């Protein structure tokens, strides 16, 4: 089996993305700065099916109500729903966060579990969210694959997969572990600025020469 240029030059690709210093959304910066598993978890829940411009101020309003599982376990669902509006499915997410917080307090002694197996037991928490909590909250190497990571990994030709979950496991097989903590932020930022779903700005792309341009 031959090795693609993308595989052999993954170090240069990652370095190129880092040097590009593309502007990160305020929400991405917030998630980078949390270093707190619980805050990463509840902020990620807000972000599902909602763009960063809406999620960022909603997260700040949410944090005015509390910052710990204990605080949110006692929070009114209606009050939380009002605070996070208009994120997608805001009423459901408010109920989910309150219920999840109660479970963390009652079953985990107020501490967010640090394994994917335990995290996905929470209602509405999938592998994407669980991996982000591990990576950004615990600094445990994990690969969070959202639409940007899935799209760009395939567009580059680094993987050939049909779903984000397939992409996660494909990247686990070939992406050096030293990049696991950073790859989500780098590719999300690149996807928001340059490698967009429609009409990617290839002329401004710092890694264009390595891309298979599988649009």
Buried (B, 14 or more C-beta within 10 A) or exposed (E): EEEBBBBEBBEBBBEBBEEBEBEBBBBBBBBEEBEBBBBBBBBBBBBBEBEBEBBBEBBBBBBEBBBBBBEBBEBEBEEBBBBBBEBBBBBEBBBBBBBBBBBBBEEEEBEBBBEBEBBBEBEBBBBBBBBBBBBBBBEBBBBBBBEBBBBBBBBBBBBEBEEBBBBBBBBBEEBEEEBBBBBBBBBBBBBBBBBEEEEBEEEEBBBBEBBEEEE
